[in-house]
Amino acid sequence: MTIGRAVAALGLALAVSGVPGMSQAQQAAVPTQAAHIEAAQRFLMTWGAQRWDDLRTVTGDTVAVKVGDTAYTLDPGAHRSDVMLTLPFRGLSTVRTDGKVTGVKVDELVLKVGAGETRGPGTVQLAEDNGVFRVTGITVTAP
């Protein structure tokens, strides 16, 4: 009876210690989100929540915002923008030019300009420097 208990305890100990190793292997098999998608998502989330200091981590000094034929400027350093993003947004996908990532397409964005609102698809333009993506502009197609 004692040998049976010892074998059962040993089996339980091996099973418990093996579980974390298996979950780590499974986690390693899950791909991480691409850096350009993360940059675009962070830009949109921080802009929509007006978290200006966080916004500056993924942009340059200013970001050109084009809504239809009208151009605006987003200035995270000055904590101001003539146009604001309303959350949520929907549908992110990579835009490539000659095989190089140049932006992220957004299926639906809602922007407030003054008292008006524009809803439509858009593109977040990106520039890469040593694997780090920065948002340089955003274009929203007005319906």
C-alpha positions as CSV (number, residue, x, y, z in Angstrom):
1,M,0.0,0.0,0.0
2,T,2.8,2.5,0.8
3,I,4.5,1.8,-2.6
4,G,1.2,2.4,-4.3
5,R,0.8,5.8,-2.5
6,A,4.4,6.7,-3.4
7,V,3.9,5.9,-7.1
8,A,0.7,7.9,-7.1
9,A,2.3,10.9,-5.4
10,L,5.3,10.7,-7.8
11,G,2.9,10.5,-10.8
12,L,0.9,13.5,-9.5
13,A,4.1,15.5,-8.9
14,L,5.3,14.8,-12.5
15,A,1.9,15.7,-13.9
16,V,1.7,19.0,-12.1
17,S,5.3,20.0,-12.9
18,G,4.7,19.1,-16.6
19,V,1.7,21.4,-17.0
20,P,3.6,24.7,-16.9
21,G,6.1,23.5,-19.5
22,M,3.3,22.4,-21.8
23,S,1.5,25.7,-21.5
24,Q,4.7,27.6,-22.2
25,A,5.2,25.5,-25.4
26,Q,1.6,26.3,-26.4
27,Q,2.1,30.0,-25.7
28,A,5.3,30.0,-27.8
29,A,3.3,28.5,-30.7
30,V,0.9,31.5,-30.7
31,P,2.3,34.2,-32.9
32,T,2.5,37.7,-31.4
33,Q,0.8,40.6,-33.0
34,A,2.8,42.4,-35.7
35,A,4.6,45.6,-34.6
36,H,2.9,47.7,-37.2
37,I,-0.6,46.6,-36.2
38,E,0.3,47.2,-32.5
39,A,1.5,50.7,-33.4
40,A,-1.7,51.5,-35.3
41,Q,-3.9,50.1,-32.6
42,R,-2.1,51.9,-29.8
43,F,-2.3,55.2,-31.9
44,L,-6.1,54.8,-32.3
45,M,-6.7,53.8,-28.7
46,T,-4.7,56.6,-27.2
47,W,-6.0,59.2,-29.6
48,G,-9.6,58.1,-29.0
49,A,-9.1,58.3,-25.2
50,Q,-7.1,61.5,-25.5
51,R,-4.1,60.1,-23.7
52,W,-1.7,62.6,-25.2
53,D,1.5,61.4,-23.5
54,D,0.9,57.8,-24.6
55,L,0.0,59.0,-28.0
56,R,3.4,60.6,-28.4
57,T,5.1,57.2,-28.0
58,V,3.8,56.1,-31.4
59,T,3.8,59.4,-33.4
60,G,6.2,62.1,-34.4
61,D,5.7,65.7,-33.4
62,T,2.6,66.1,-35.5
63,V,0.3,63.8,-37.5
64,A,-1.5,64.9,-40.7
65,V,-5.2,64.0,-40.6
66,K,-7.1,64.1,-43.9
67,V,-10.8,63.8,-43.8
68,G,-12.1,63.8,-47.3
69,D,-10.6,66.8,-49.0
70,T,-9.9,68.7,-45.8
71,A,-6.6,68.5,-43.9
72,Y,-6.1,68.8,-40.1
73,T,-3.2,68.5,-37.7
74,L,-3.0,66.3,-34.7
75,D,-0.4,67.7,-32.2
76,P,0.1,65.3,-29.3
77,G,2.8,67.5,-27.7
78,A,0.4,70.5,-27.5
79,H,-2.5,68.2,-26.4
80,R,-4.7,69.4,-29.2
81,S,-6.4,68.3,-32.4
82,D,-9.0,69.9,-34.6
83,V,-10.5,66.5,-35.2
84,M,-11.1,63.7,-32.7
85,L,-11.5,60.0,-33.0
86,T,-14.5,58.4,-31.4
87,L,-14.1,54.8,-30.1
88,P,-14.6,52.1,-31.2
89,F,-12.9,51.5,-34.5
90,R,-13.2,48.3,-36.5
91,G,-11.1,46.0,-38.7
92,L,-7.3,46.4,-39.0
93,S,-5.3,45.0,-41.9
94,T,-1.9,45.6,-43.3
95,V,-1.2,47.9,-46.3
96,R,2.0,47.0,-48.3
97,T,3.7,48.9,-51.1
98,D,6.3,46.8,-53.0
99,G,6.3,44.3,-50.2
100,K,7.0,46.9,-47.5
101,V,4.6,47.8,-44.8
102,T,3.4,51.4,-45.3
103,G,0.2,51.5,-43.2
104,V,-2.8,49.9,-41.7
105,K,-6.2,49.9,-43.2
106,V,-9.1,50.5,-40.8
107,D,-12.5,49.3,-42.0
108,E,-14.5,51.8,-40.0
109,L,-13.5,55.0,-38.1
110,V,-15.7,57.7,-36.7
111,L,-14.2,61.2,-36.5
112,K,-15.7,64.3,-34.9
113,V,-14.9,67.6,-36.7
114,G,-16.6,70.5,-34.9
115,A,-20.2,69.6,-34.4
116,G,-20.2,67.2,-37.4
117,E,-19.3,63.5,-37.6
118,T,-17.6,61.5,-40.4
119,R,-17.8,57.8,-40.5
120,G,-15.9,55.6,-43.0
121,P,-12.9,53.6,-43.9
122,G,-9.4,55.0,-43.3
123,T,-5.7,54.3,-43.5
124,V,-3.1,54.9,-40.9
125,Q,0.2,55.8,-42.6
126,L,3.3,54.4,-40.9
127,A,7.1,55.0,-41.2
128,E,9.5,52.3,-40.0
129,D,12.9,53.0,-38.4
130,N,14.8,49.9,-37.2
131,G,11.7,47.9,-36.6
132,V,9.9,50.6,-34.8
133,F,6.8,52.0,-36.5
134,R,5.6,55.6,-36.1
135,V,2.3,57.0,-37.3
136,T,2.9,59.8,-39.8
137,G,-0.7,60.4,-41.0
138,I,-4.2,59.2,-41.2
139,T,-6.7,59.5,-44.1
140,V,-10.4,58.9,-43.8
141,T,-12.6,58.6,-46.8
142,A,-15.7,60.7,-46.4
143,P,-18.9,59.1,-47.7
